Amino acid sequence: MAPLDTGTARLTVFALIAALLAVFSVTGTNAPWPVVCLTVITVLVSLWWRRLRQRDGVTERRVCVLVLGDIGRSPRMQYHALSLSKHGYTVTFVGYLDTKPHQDVLREEKIRMVPIAEVKGVGVGPKALTYATKVIMQCLQLLYVLLRMELQSQILMQNPPGLPGIAVAWFVCVLRGSRFIVDWHNYGYTIMALSHGQRHPVVRLAKWYEHFFGPLATHNLCVTNAMKDDLQKNWGIKATTLYDRPASIFREAPLKLQHELFMRLANTYPQFQHGGSEDVEVERTIFSARDLADNSVTLGTERPALLLSSTSWTEDEDFSILLKALEEYEGFIKEGASLPPLVCAITGKGPQKEHYRKLIDSLHLEHVKICTPWLEAEDYPVLLGSADLGVCLHKSSSGLDLPMKVVDMFGCCLPVCAIHFDCLHELVKHEENGLIFRDSRELAEQLESLLSEFPSSEGRLGLFRRNLRTSRGQRWDDNWDQNVLPLITAPR
């Protein structure tokens, strides 16, 4: 909130003097001081509240997008911010700035980043005390940030994480007369239950919290029809389904861009380096070659297949399934199967990354190479658009959300093998744009089947890619304009 201007300051002083004179004129000079103090406090609070709700000519064109997490790892909320800015809204984007957001977000003049710090709570005492102090500090921080900014017509918040953000954002909207929109990506309490169990007091409190504050939002968005039905049936919340759709940056990558990315990765990751003899006339990676005479780029006929998976390295993705499947794939080759070698790139950051890196280092695979690169936001779509097959191990904690990573893969026409869970059929069509598996053995058999004719485009892998090319649905912009813009522009 901007500092009080001169007019407001004078009005405050005048109101205080007038209030004191009124009290003294009615009660005499012996007026009890509690009455005087109460009057002063009432006047101050009234002026402050009026100031908080003071609208100007551009208030209706300001929207706050709130993430109680890393903005750079919240692609859907970045897309919200970009869509709002394209329609002329000024966006205040609040969240952690641990990872660099996409360049389009950084370049957009109508999007202003307001960083918040990730608080830890006290480091001594029982865990309950640490958690409680963390929540209190987050509440105070969010209150300070949201009340200090210019009046926003609406606050659009991601959930999860929603504790304590939903309650604070709702309270601020009540104070300031703003509308509150919650975008439900999942249920926070089901994610907490993965590590604590369903009956843990914190999980039960989080469930009550979401049930209580969720229905208080002005509008609600969700990611699947299954979640829409669940919100209506069990929570009394009427939500609009906004399927994740790929942004325009997700598309098949031209060979030149593929080679440039492979060269950059080869500087850090030996899995991308060409192991043959040097050729001064050709620039090579393990996948591609560029003729320095005419700059033409080709893919090697004996290249390995590029397998790609993306993860946040959390409890809802069991990467031991993929590692076991890769060991079985290695066994198929050693037993004489005519299969290409594999380079498996697993991208992302998260709490379990070091645990799985140790497991990867303990493997002794000859025909399968695994690396865990972290990519800039601009490079990630290019790697997806260069890969031969995607693998998704996201297993929804609620069974009601869909993996954004598969949406992006499909935007790049990249076929996918995805682990089964309820409502996955809303996105992955088995034997049409990919395959669904239930365990490591089934995944290994799918890898063997799909890559048996690699690099030919005539097999099932090529068929899935052609199906993805011909069945492209809406991109994010059209989807957002159809489902969210009417909520944003609706009259009060």
DRENMAR-254871 format. One record per residue (C-alpha): residue number from 1; x, y, z; residue in one letter. Coordinates in Angstrom, 3 decimals, decimal comma. Last residue first. Example, Ala and Ser with C-alpha at 12.3 -4.5 7.8 and 13.67 -1.06 7.14 Angstrom:
BEGIN
{r 2; {13,670; -1,060; 7,140}; S};
{r 1; {12,300; -4,500; 7,800}; A};
// end
This chain:
BEGIN
{r 492; {-19,864; -7,531; -9,754}; R};
{r 491; {-19,903; -7,743; -13,526}; P};
{r 490; {-18,134; -10,752; -15,089}; A};
{r 489; {-14,793; -9,850; -16,697}; T};
{r 488; {-12,613; -12,293; -14,754}; I};
{r 487; {-15,173; -15,107; -14,851}; L};
{r 486; {-15,771; -14,661; -18,608}; P};
{r 485; {-11,966; -14,679; -19,149}; L};
{r 484; {-11,535; -18,033; -17,430}; V};
{r 483; {-13,265; -20,658; -19,601}; N};
{r 482; {-13,234; -19,584; -23,255}; Q};
{r 481; {-10,299; -17,194; -23,166}; D};
{r 480; {-8,288; -19,718; -21,164}; W};
{r 479; {-8,896; -22,558; -23,653}; N};
{r 478; {-8,073; -20,300; -26,586}; D};
{r 477; {-4,804; -19,198; -24,970}; D};
{r 476; {-3,791; -22,642; -23,680}; W};
{r 475; {-3,880; -24,435; -27,020}; R};
{r 474; {-7,014; -26,200; -28,097}; Q};
{r 473; {-6,840; -29,696; -29,462}; G};
{r 472; {-4,178; -31,396; -31,525}; R};
{r 471; {-5,561; -34,593; -32,962}; S};
{r 470; {-3,608; -34,822; -36,229}; T};
{r 469; {-0,114; -34,350; -34,809}; R};
{r 468; {-0,829; -36,516; -31,785}; L};
{r 467; {-2,041; -39,342; -34,010}; N};
{r 466; {1,129; -39,066; -36,086}; R};
{r 465; {3,218; -39,377; -32,919}; R};
{r 464; {1,250; -42,419; -31,778}; F};
{r 463; {1,760; -44,065; -35,181}; L};
{r 462; {5,505; -43,372; -35,105}; G};
{r 461; {5,786; -45,118; -31,753}; L};
{r 460; {3,656; -47,968; -33,054}; R};
{r 459; {6,065; -48,649; -35,929}; G};
{r 458; {6,618; -46,860; -39,235}; E};
{r 457; {8,757; -43,973; -37,966}; S};
{r 456; {11,952; -46,029; -38,150}; S};
{r 455; {14,564; -45,135; -35,529}; P};
{r 454; {13,638; -47,459; -33,824}; F};
{r 453; {11,751; -50,597; -34,856}; E};
{r 452; {11,863; -52,393; -31,483}; S};
{r 451; {11,519; -49,094; -29,605}; L};
{r 450; {7,781; -49,270; -28,896}; L};
{r 449; {7,694; -52,976; -27,996}; S};
{r 448; {10,783; -53,000; -25,783}; E};
{r 447; {9,723; -49,814; -24,003}; L};
{r 446; {6,247; -51,295; -23,479}; Q};
{r 445; {7,732; -54,501; -22,053}; E};
{r 444; {9,857; -52,474; -19,626}; A};
{r 443; {6,791; -50,465; -18,553}; L};
{r 442; {4,829; -53,676; -17,885}; E};
{r 441; {7,636; -55,036; -15,748}; R};
{r 440; {8,009; -51,739; -13,857}; S};
{r 439; {4,366; -51,633; -12,795}; D};
{r 438; {0,900; -50,367; -13,785}; R};
{r 437; {1,310; -49,187; -17,384}; F};
{r 436; {-0,621; -46,854; -19,675}; I};
{r 435; {0,437; -46,437; -23,310}; L};
{r 434; {0,589; -43,475; -25,661}; G};
{r 433; {-1,362; -41,273; -28,055}; N};
{r 432; {-3,787; -43,929; -29,343}; E};
{r 431; {-2,923; -47,286; -27,762}; E};
{r 430; {-4,169; -46,063; -24,363}; H};
{r 429; {-5,655; -42,556; -24,563}; K};
{r 428; {-3,792; -40,353; -22,074}; V};
{r 427; {-5,633; -37,175; -21,013}; L};
{r 426; {-9,091; -37,846; -19,569}; E};
{r 425; {-8,003; -41,503; -19,298}; H};
{r 424; {-5,790; -40,458; -16,376}; L};
{r 423; {-9,051; -40,143; -14,374}; C};
{r 422; {-8,056; -42,784; -11,802}; D};
{r 421; {-4,402; -43,801; -11,849}; F};
{r 420; {-2,150; -45,694; -14,258}; H};
{r 419; {1,516; -44,943; -14,883}; I};
{r 418; {2,227; -43,119; -18,120}; A};
{r 417; {4,082; -44,143; -21,294}; C};
{r 416; {4,026; -41,104; -23,543}; V};
{r 415; {4,198; -40,124; -27,203}; P};
{r 414; {5,836; -36,736; -27,913}; L};
{r 413; {3,813; -34,513; -30,239}; C};
{r 412; {5,484; -31,460; -28,630}; C};
{r 411; {2,135; -30,313; -27,213}; G};
{r 410; {1,668; -33,931; -26,122}; F};
{r 409; {4,799; -33,655; -24,024}; M};
{r 408; {3,547; -30,418; -22,458}; D};
{r 407; {0,249; -32,030; -21,465}; V};
{r 406; {2,182; -35,033; -20,167}; V};
{r 405; {4,252; -32,760; -17,890}; K};
{r 404; {1,099; -31,111; -16,582}; M};
{r 403; {0,140; -34,391; -14,926}; P};
{r 402; {-3,621; -34,708; -14,380}; L};
{r 401; {-5,575; -34,225; -11,156}; D};
{r 400; {-8,343; -36,286; -9,540}; L};
{r 399; {-6,754; -39,461; -8,193}; G};
{r 398; {-6,217; -37,595; -4,935}; S};
{r 397; {-2,497; -38,300; -4,508}; S};
{r 396; {-2,133; -38,400; -8,295}; S};
{r 395; {0,464; -40,864; -9,520}; K};
{r 394; {3,015; -38,981; -11,593}; H};
{r 393; {5,376; -41,541; -13,112}; L};
{r 392; {5,332; -40,133; -16,651}; C};
{r 391; {7,642; -41,442; -19,380}; V};
{r 390; {8,240; -39,635; -22,663}; G};
{r 389; {9,470; -41,098; -25,941}; L};
{r 388; {11,643; -39,966; -28,852}; D};
{r 387; {12,879; -36,651; -27,453}; A};
{r 386; {13,679; -33,499; -29,430}; S};
{r 385; {10,457; -31,539; -28,818}; G};
{r 384; {10,679; -32,330; -25,114}; L};
{r 383; {14,279; -31,075; -25,122}; L};
{r 382; {13,204; -27,900; -26,934}; V};
{r 381; {10,353; -27,316; -24,471}; P};
{r 380; {12,836; -27,558; -21,546}; Y};
{r 379; {15,434; -25,235; -23,053}; D};
{r 378; {13,544; -21,945; -22,627}; E};
{r 377; {12,685; -22,606; -18,955}; A};
{r 376; {16,326; -23,338; -18,181}; E};
{r 375; {17,087; -27,008; -17,705}; L};
{r 374; {18,233; -29,045; -14,707}; W};
{r 373; {19,831; -32,259; -15,899}; P};
{r 372; {19,382; -35,684; -14,314}; T};
{r 371; {21,360; -38,158; -16,443}; C};
{r 370; {20,876; -41,847; -17,230}; I};
{r 369; {22,748; -44,005; -19,757}; K};
{r 368; {21,340; -47,361; -20,845}; V};
{r 367; {23,384; -49,856; -22,905}; H};
{r 366; {26,077; -50,660; -20,361}; E};
{r 365; {24,198; -50,348; -17,099}; L};
{r 364; {25,846; -50,643; -13,700}; H};
{r 363; {23,346; -49,096; -11,298}; L};
{r 362; {24,607; -47,684; -8,001}; S};
{r 361; {24,887; -44,174; -9,452}; D};
{r 360; {21,178; -44,256; -10,312}; I};
{r 359; {20,273; -45,218; -6,733}; L};
{r 358; {22,420; -42,370; -5,415}; K};
{r 357; {20,733; -39,993; -7,842}; R};
{r 356; {17,392; -41,258; -6,549}; Y};
{r 355; {18,055; -40,148; -2,991}; H};
{r 354; {19,611; -36,892; -4,178}; E};
{r 353; {16,450; -36,003; -6,125}; K};
{r 352; {14,051; -36,744; -3,284}; Q};
{r 351; {13,438; -33,146; -2,189}; P};
{r 350; {12,848; -31,667; -5,646}; G};
{r 349; {14,271; -30,373; -8,880}; K};
{r 348; {13,483; -31,334; -12,458}; G};
{r 347; {14,645; -33,280; -15,481}; T};
{r 346; {15,173; -37,005; -15,998}; I};
{r 345; {17,135; -37,696; -19,199}; A};
{r 344; {17,313; -41,348; -20,266}; C};
{r 343; {19,812; -42,116; -23,035}; V};
{r 342; {18,952; -45,508; -24,437}; L};
{r 341; {20,704; -48,080; -26,587}; P};
{r 340; {18,645; -49,297; -29,541}; P};
{r 339; {16,918; -52,693; -29,491}; L};
{r 338; {17,485; -55,906; -31,409}; S};
{r 337; {17,016; -58,327; -28,519}; A};
{r 336; {20,049; -60,549; -27,872}; G};
{r 335; {19,773; -61,440; -24,180}; E};
{r 334; {22,039; -58,502; -23,347}; K};
{r 333; {19,572; -56,203; -25,065}; I};
{r 332; {16,588; -57,545; -23,097}; F};
{r 331; {18,604; -57,301; -19,880}; G};
{r 330; {19,236; -53,599; -20,426}; E};
{r 329; {15,483; -53,164; -20,833}; Y};
{r 328; {15,030; -54,978; -17,506}; E};
{r 327; {17,429; -52,542; -15,835}; E};
{r 326; {15,559; -49,662; -17,459}; L};
{r 325; {12,271; -50,996; -16,063}; A};
{r 324; {13,797; -51,198; -12,575}; K};
{r 323; {14,925; -47,566; -12,842}; L};
{r 322; {11,502; -46,464; -14,087}; L};
{r 321; {9,666; -48,119; -11,200}; I};
{r 320; {12,282; -46,849; -8,710}; S};
{r 319; {11,105; -43,425; -9,815}; F};
{r 318; {8,091; -43,549; -7,523}; D};
{r 317; {6,282; -40,255; -8,144}; E};
{r 316; {3,735; -39,052; -5,554}; D};
{r 315; {6,447; -38,828; -2,893}; E};
{r 314; {8,238; -35,915; -4,561}; T};
{r 313; {11,074; -35,587; -7,084}; W};
{r 312; {9,437; -32,672; -8,928}; S};
{r 311; {9,577; -34,746; -12,097}; T};
{r 310; {10,182; -34,804; -15,824}; S};
{r 309; {10,890; -37,890; -17,907}; S};
{r 308; {12,602; -38,197; -21,251}; L};
{r 307; {13,840; -41,161; -23,280}; L};
{r 306; {16,185; -40,337; -26,152}; L};
{r 305; {16,752; -43,377; -28,361}; A};
{r 304; {20,400; -44,059; -29,120}; P};
{r 303; {21,890; -42,944; -32,447}; R};
{r 302; {22,850; -45,426; -35,141}; E};
{r 301; {21,073; -43,527; -37,952}; T};
{r 300; {22,529; -40,271; -36,656}; G};
{r 299; {20,273; -37,233; -36,857}; L};
{r 298; {21,175; -34,631; -39,460}; T};
{r 297; {22,005; -30,928; -39,353}; V};
{r 296; {23,044; -28,777; -42,328}; S};
{r 295; {25,391; -25,876; -41,490}; N};
{r 294; {26,798; -25,884; -45,093}; D};
{r 293; {30,509; -26,475; -44,507}; A};
{r 292; {30,309; -27,096; -40,761}; L};
{r 291; {28,169; -30,187; -41,313}; D};
{r 290; {26,211; -30,543; -38,091}; R};
{r 289; {25,767; -33,967; -36,510}; A};
{r 288; {23,163; -35,331; -34,135}; S};
{r 287; {22,375; -37,866; -31,413}; F};
{r 286; {25,667; -38,657; -29,663}; I};
{r 285; {26,785; -35,119; -30,398}; T};
{r 284; {28,801; -34,080; -33,405}; R};
{r 283; {30,276; -31,043; -35,167}; E};
{r 282; {31,568; -32,102; -38,582}; V};
{r 281; {34,457; -30,776; -40,674}; E};
{r 280; {37,139; -31,090; -37,997}; V};
{r 279; {36,137; -34,699; -37,364}; D};
{r 278; {36,977; -36,125; -33,940}; E};
{r 277; {36,871; -39,873; -33,423}; S};
{r 276; {33,864; -41,460; -31,781}; G};
{r 275; {32,325; -40,963; -28,340}; G};
{r 274; {29,878; -38,222; -29,173}; H};
{r 273; {28,814; -36,421; -26,002}; Q};
{r 272; {25,215; -36,367; -24,790}; F};
{r 271; {25,719; -38,864; -21,932}; Q};
{r 270; {28,830; -36,879; -20,984}; P};
{r 269; {26,615; -34,212; -19,360}; Y};
{r 268; {28,021; -30,721; -18,885}; T};
{r 267; {29,352; -29,546; -22,265}; N};
{r 266; {27,196; -32,194; -23,962}; A};
{r 265; {24,095; -30,336; -22,734}; L};
{r 264; {25,039; -27,256; -24,740}; R};
{r 263; {25,755; -29,362; -27,844}; M};
{r 262; {22,466; -31,262; -27,481}; F};
{r 261; {20,630; -27,927; -27,250}; L};
{r 260; {22,226; -26,628; -30,461}; E};
{r 259; {21,530; -29,943; -32,190}; H};
{r 258; {17,861; -29,909; -31,294}; Q};
{r 257; {17,515; -26,282; -32,334}; L};
{r 256; {18,948; -27,081; -35,764}; K};
{r 255; {16,815; -30,200; -36,116}; L};
{r 254; {13,609; -28,232; -35,643}; P};
{r 253; {11,828; -28,860; -32,314}; A};
{r 252; {8,335; -30,339; -32,220}; E};
{r 251; {6,103; -27,986; -30,277}; R};
{r 250; {5,707; -26,581; -26,769}; F};
{r 249; {6,312; -22,814; -26,970}; I};
{r 248; {2,657; -22,307; -27,978}; S};
{r 247; {1,519; -23,176; -24,468}; A};
{r 246; {0,300; -26,687; -23,832}; P};
{r 245; {-3,176; -27,098; -22,354}; R};
{r 244; {-4,101; -27,820; -18,767}; D};
{r 243; {-7,810; -28,388; -18,606}; Y};
{r 242; {-9,827; -25,570; -17,093}; L};
{r 241; {-12,871; -27,165; -15,492}; T};
{r 240; {-15,103; -24,541; -13,871}; T};
{r 239; {-15,976; -25,152; -10,231}; A};
{r 238; {-19,135; -25,232; -8,127}; K};
{r 237; {-18,068; -26,060; -4,590}; I};
{r 236; {-20,333; -27,995; -2,229}; G};
{r 235; {-17,314; -29,900; -0,922}; W};
{r 234; {-18,226; -33,555; -1,407}; N};
{r 233; {-20,443; -33,583; -4,488}; K};
{r 232; {-19,455; -30,314; -6,173}; Q};
{r 231; {-15,734; -30,595; -5,501}; L};
{r 230; {-15,798; -34,260; -6,511}; D};
{r 229; {-17,591; -33,527; -9,785}; D};
{r 228; {-15,125; -30,778; -10,713}; K};
{r 227; {-12,218; -33,031; -9,679}; M};
{r 226; {-13,412; -35,723; -12,094}; A};
{r 225; {-13,965; -33,069; -14,767}; N};
{r 224; {-10,290; -32,252; -14,508}; T};
{r 223; {-7,974; -29,299; -13,729}; V};
{r 222; {-10,048; -27,101; -11,432}; C};
{r 221; {-11,211; -23,487; -11,294}; L};
{r 220; {-13,212; -21,858; -8,498}; N};
{r 219; {-15,028; -18,527; -8,281}; H};
{r 218; {-15,953; -16,169; -5,425}; T};
{r 217; {-13,999; -18,250; -2,918}; A};
{r 216; {-15,645; -19,092; 0,435}; L};
{r 215; {-16,268; -22,722; -0,574}; P};
{r 214; {-12,545; -23,510; -0,228}; G};
{r 213; {-12,212; -22,069; 3,295}; F};
{r 212; {-13,978; -24,780; 5,286}; F};
{r 211; {-13,223; -27,892; 3,235}; H};
{r 210; {-9,613; -26,816; 2,724}; E};
{r 209; {-9,139; -26,245; 6,465}; Y};
{r 208; {-10,895; -29,475; 7,454}; W};
{r 207; {-8,560; -31,431; 5,185}; K};
{r 206; {-5,512; -29,593; 6,546}; A};
{r 205; {-6,587; -30,358; 10,116}; L};
{r 204; {-7,000; -34,045; 9,265}; R};
{r 203; {-3,564; -34,088; 7,644}; V};
{r 202; {-2,002; -32,349; 10,663}; V};
{r 201; {-3,688; -34,781; 13,046}; P};
{r 200; {-2,362; -37,836; 11,133}; H};
{r 199; {-5,218; -40,137; 10,131}; R};
{r 198; {-4,569; -40,212; 6,374}; Q};
{r 197; {-0,864; -40,978; 6,628}; G};
{r 196; {2,069; -38,622; 7,209}; H};
{r 195; {4,161; -38,846; 3,998}; S};
{r 194; {1,509; -39,473; 1,339}; L};
{r 193; {-1,124; -37,862; 3,580}; A};
{r 192; {0,416; -34,426; 2,988}; M};
{r 191; {-0,368; -34,767; -0,723}; I};
{r 190; {-3,943; -35,779; 0,084}; T};
{r 189; {-4,282; -32,754; 2,419}; Y};
{r 188; {-3,274; -30,335; -0,329}; G};
{r 187; {-6,025; -31,354; -2,693}; Y};
{r 186; {-5,123; -31,050; -6,371}; N};
{r 185; {-4,614; -28,334; -8,979}; H};
{r 184; {-7,546; -26,275; -7,651}; W};
{r 183; {-7,399; -22,711; -9,002}; D};
{r 182; {-8,993; -20,514; -6,336}; V};
{r 181; {-10,531; -17,160; -7,313}; I};
{r 180; {-11,204; -14,366; -4,803}; F};
{r 179; {-12,965; -11,131; -5,726}; R};
{r 178; {-11,795; -7,911; -4,134}; S};
{r 177; {-13,674; -5,744; -1,621}; G};
{r 176; {-10,555; -4,803; 0,294}; R};
{r 175; {-11,221; -6,343; 3,687}; L};
{r 174; {-13,100; -9,352; 2,290}; V};
{r 173; {-10,391; -9,921; -0,343}; C};
{r 172; {-7,734; -9,710; 2,374}; V};
{r 171; {-9,554; -12,342; 4,431}; F};
{r 170; {-9,877; -14,659; 1,385}; W};
{r 169; {-6,158; -14,269; 0,613}; A};
{r 168; {-5,240; -15,064; 4,230}; V};
{r 167; {-7,526; -18,095; 4,459}; A};
{r 166; {-6,414; -19,517; 1,105}; I};
{r 165; {-2,703; -18,866; 1,765}; G};
{r 164; {-2,363; -20,723; 5,084}; P};
{r 163; {-2,266; -23,509; 3,941}; L};
{r 162; {-3,133; -23,500; 0,233}; G};
{r 161; {-0,233; -25,279; -1,453}; P};
{r 160; {-2,131; -26,558; -3,266}; P};
{r 159; {-4,053; -24,585; -4,403}; N};
{r 158; {-3,098; -21,745; -6,738}; Q};
{r 157; {-4,506; -18,282; -6,114}; M};
{r 156; {-6,188; -15,685; -8,309}; L};
{r 155; {-6,753; -12,463; -6,365}; I};
{r 154; {-9,169; -10,024; -7,962}; Q};
{r 153; {-9,829; -6,300; -8,415}; S};
{r 152; {-6,461; -5,523; -6,854}; Q};
{r 151; {-5,991; -2,521; -4,578}; L};
{r 150; {-2,370; -1,427; -4,686}; E};
{r 149; {0,038; -3,522; -2,665}; M};
{r 148; {0,657; -3,209; 1,082}; R};
{r 147; {-2,318; -5,291; 2,148}; L};
{r 146; {-1,217; -8,288; 0,061}; L};
{r 145; {2,453; -8,175; 1,110}; V};
{r 144; {1,903; -7,596; 4,824}; Y};
{r 143; {-0,901; -10,125; 5,055}; L};
{r 142; {1,203; -12,663; 3,181}; L};
{r 141; {4,159; -12,208; 5,555}; Q};
{r 140; {1,985; -12,354; 8,668}; L};
{r 139; {0,259; -15,523; 7,510}; C};
{r 138; {3,557; -17,136; 6,492}; Q};
{r 137; {5,014; -16,360; 9,923}; M};
{r 136; {1,998; -17,944; 11,638}; I};
{r 135; {2,167; -21,041; 9,424}; V};
{r 134; {5,887; -21,499; 10,121}; K};
{r 133; {5,323; -20,999; 13,845}; T};
{r 132; {2,726; -23,772; 13,844}; A};
{r 131; {4,896; -26,173; 11,817}; Y};
{r 130; {7,924; -25,718; 14,059}; T};
{r 129; {5,770; -26,062; 17,184}; L};
{r 128; {4,175; -29,256; 15,859}; A};
{r 127; {7,627; -30,605; 15,038}; K};
{r 126; {8,637; -30,437; 18,678}; P};
{r 125; {11,291; -28,015; 19,937}; G};
{r 124; {13,992; -26,184; 18,047}; V};
{r 123; {14,290; -24,834; 14,501}; G};
{r 122; {11,546; -22,275; 14,729}; V};
{r 121; {9,552; -21,846; 11,531}; G};
{r 120; {11,019; -22,309; 8,053}; K};
{r 119; {9,869; -19,326; 6,000}; V};
{r 118; {10,105; -19,248; 2,198}; E};
{r 117; {10,503; -15,609; 1,270}; A};
{r 116; {8,035; -13,664; -0,829}; I};
{r 115; {8,871; -12,060; -4,144}; P};
{r 114; {6,650; -9,494; -5,868}; V};
{r 113; {7,062; -9,871; -9,632}; M};
{r 112; {5,370; -7,325; -11,877}; R};
{r 111; {3,624; -8,446; -15,074}; I};
{r 110; {2,357; -5,694; -17,393}; K};
{r 109; {5,822; -5,144; -18,865}; E};
{r 108; {6,062; -8,734; -20,123}; E};
{r 107; {9,737; -9,638; -20,543}; R};
{r 106; {10,046; -11,742; -17,384}; L};
{r 105; {6,859; -13,671; -18,130}; V};
{r 104; {7,885; -14,348; -21,729}; D};
{r 103; {11,350; -15,333; -20,488}; Q};
{r 102; {9,923; -18,181; -18,418}; H};
{r 101; {10,367; -17,953; -14,681}; P};
{r 100; {13,813; -18,277; -13,068}; K};
{r 99; {13,751; -20,717; -10,178}; T};
{r 98; {13,836; -19,740; -6,499}; D};
{r 97; {11,644; -16,657; -6,888}; L};
{r 96; {8,973; -17,575; -4,365}; Y};
{r 95; {5,501; -16,156; -4,981}; G};
{r 94; {3,430; -13,089; -5,835}; V};
{r 93; {2,706; -12,035; -9,434}; F};
{r 92; {1,111; -8,589; -9,599}; T};
{r 91; {-0,596; -8,519; -12,977}; V};
{r 90; {-1,756; -5,446; -14,899}; T};
{r 89; {-4,613; -6,550; -17,131}; Y};
{r 88; {-4,698; -5,692; -20,835}; G};
{r 87; {-6,020; -8,948; -22,247}; H};
{r 86; {-2,520; -10,193; -23,074}; K};
{r 85; {-1,530; -9,435; -19,470}; S};
{r 84; {-4,232; -11,751; -18,135}; L};
{r 83; {-3,155; -14,548; -20,456}; S};
{r 82; {0,490; -14,128; -19,411}; L};
{r 81; {-0,379; -14,273; -15,708}; A};
{r 80; {-2,565; -17,352; -16,140}; H};
{r 79; {0,214; -19,024; -18,154}; Y};
{r 78; {2,658; -18,345; -15,309}; Q};
{r 77; {0,107; -19,881; -12,948}; M};
{r 76; {0,010; -23,041; -15,070}; R};
{r 75; {3,804; -23,189; -15,272}; P};
{r 74; {4,398; -23,178; -11,502}; S};
{r 73; {8,061; -24,216; -11,209}; R};
{r 72; {9,420; -20,727; -11,918}; G};
{r 71; {6,889; -19,224; -9,502}; I};
{r 70; {8,198; -21,336; -6,613}; D};
{r 69; {5,566; -21,780; -3,920}; G};
{r 68; {2,708; -20,038; -2,124}; L};
{r 67; {1,532; -18,915; -5,544}; V};
{r 66; {-0,609; -15,774; -5,924}; L};
{r 65; {-1,713; -14,032; -9,108}; V};
{r 64; {-2,918; -10,523; -8,215}; C};
{r 63; {-5,165; -8,807; -10,760}; V};
{r 62; {-5,361; -5,140; -11,765}; R};
{r 61; {-7,611; -3,876; -14,569}; R};
{r 60; {-10,598; -3,226; -12,295}; E};
{r 59; {-8,425; -0,943; -10,170}; T};
{r 58; {-7,570; 1,232; -13,188}; V};
{r 57; {-9,815; 4,269; -12,614}; G};
{r 56; {-9,318; 4,287; -8,865}; D};
{r 55; {-10,696; 2,319; -5,954}; R};
{r 54; {-10,294; 3,031; -2,247}; Q};
{r 53; {-10,959; -0,232; -0,410}; R};
{r 52; {-7,809; -0,201; 1,733}; L};
{r 51; {-8,158; 3,558; 2,332}; R};
{r 50; {-11,707; 3,136; 3,581}; R};
{r 49; {-10,500; 0,393; 5,892}; W};
{r 48; {-7,711; 2,624; 7,194}; W};
{r 47; {-10,094; 5,551; 7,713}; L};
{r 46; {-12,578; 3,348; 9,576}; S};
{r 45; {-9,796; 1,776; 11,653}; V};
{r 44; {-8,486; 5,200; 12,627}; L};
{r 43; {-11,946; 6,479; 13,531}; V};
{r 42; {-12,723; 3,406; 15,629}; T};
{r 41; {-9,348; 3,597; 17,367}; I};
{r 40; {-9,894; 7,254; 18,258}; V};
{r 39; {-13,387; 6,541; 19,570}; T};
{r 38; {-12,205; 3,587; 21,607}; L};
{r 37; {-9,399; 5,672; 23,074}; C};
{r 36; {-11,802; 8,448; 24,061}; V};
{r 35; {-14,240; 5,973; 25,600}; V};
{r 34; {-11,431; 4,290; 27,505}; P};
{r 33; {-10,281; 7,735; 28,692}; W};
{r 32; {-13,441; 8,421; 30,660}; P};
{r 31; {-14,835; 11,848; 29,931}; A};
{r 30; {-14,161; 14,280; 32,818}; N};
{r 29; {-13,831; 17,218; 30,433}; T};
{r 28; {-17,482; 17,017; 29,583}; G};
{r 27; {-19,379; 14,009; 28,299}; T};
{r 26; {-21,006; 15,355; 25,151}; V};
{r 25; {-18,664; 18,200; 24,262}; S};
{r 24; {-15,607; 16,137; 25,251}; F};
{r 23; {-16,571; 13,219; 23,013}; V};
{r 22; {-17,357; 15,463; 20,058}; A};
{r 21; {-14,135; 17,403; 20,518}; L};
{r 20; {-12,156; 14,144; 20,531}; L};
{r 19; {-13,866; 12,915; 17,385}; A};
{r 18; {-13,348; 16,199; 15,582}; A};
{r 17; {-9,661; 16,243; 16,492}; I};
{r 16; {-9,225; 12,689; 15,298}; L};
{r 15; {-11,148; 13,337; 12,093}; A};
{r 14; {-9,100; 16,448; 11,333}; F};
{r 13; {-5,839; 14,565; 11,877}; V};
{r 12; {-6,966; 11,742; 9,585}; T};
{r 11; {-8,257; 14,135; 6,936}; L};
{r 10; {-4,924; 15,958; 6,957}; R};
{r 9; {-3,097; 12,664; 6,450}; A};
{r 8; {-5,467; 11,669; 3,647}; T};
{r 7; {-4,926; 14,950; 1,840}; G};
{r 6; {-1,146; 14,763; 2,248}; T};
{r 5; {-0,893; 11,275; 0,760}; D};
{r 4; {-0,759; 8,165; 2,932}; L};
{r 3; {2,099; 5,917; 1,849}; P};
{r 2; {1,347; 3,403; -0,926}; A};
{r 1; {0,000; 0,000; 0,000}; M};
// end
